[in-house]
Amino acid sequence: MPDKFRADMGSLIKKRRKRMRKKKHKKLLKKTRWQRRQQGR
């Protein structure tokens, strides 16, 4: 029982990390896009 619970927690954390990575990437894209726009001026 504890082993299975631990495994579930691990997969949950992995899923959450994946989602966070996506959000972080979007933020980074916004930042770089903004910098590019400033340089283009």
Secondary structure, DSSP 8 states (H G I E B T S, - for coil): -HHHHHHHHHHHHHHHHHHHHHHHHHHHHHHHHHHHHHHH-
